[in-house]
Amino acid sequence: GVYTSVAYAGLVQLASAGLDNKTLNMQAGSPSASPGLFKAADLLDMRQAMGKYGRNPTDLVYILSMDAYYDILDDIAFADLSQVAGSAIKVTGQIGSVYGTPVIICDEFPTKADGAPCAVAVNTRNFVIPVLRGVTLEQDYDVENQRRVLVATQRRGFDRMFSAVGQVVAKTW
């Protein structure tokens, strides 16, 4: 096909608009209430909202905001990190596991406020990361600092394979 440059809207936008339309509010319809505490049960609610795409916990990943992560640290369902090996934390960024699904934190979410997104559940089998260009190495000599500079770049994509309801679910405060 023809390559077109389209701005990627992000997982939260995929969950809240278009075909998915799967955004769960923690306040259950009361926007005036102050944001509550995020619990492991909220992750299970997100998984249940995914329907058939939430069936296999190894196909999913939960991405939490920093505020949601600090809230979930107090939850007993998240307190047991025995299922995560020490090297897995360093390699994959996984900080824990809830109901058999890895949990990753991301500092790109907005701060805690009513209606702001706090977590995303994603069925990872529906997304691909193709290599659009291999690794390119460039070198230059920096005369001022008297050192050689090496720069390695690689172009990768991120694309959704199928548009189906329930493959991305977002939770808001």
Salt bridges, closest charged atoms under 4 A:
ASP20 OD2 - ARG160 NH2 2.55
ASP42 OD1 - LYS171 NZ 3.60
ASP45 OD2 - LYS171 NZ 3.76
ASP71 OD2 - LYS112 NZ 3.09
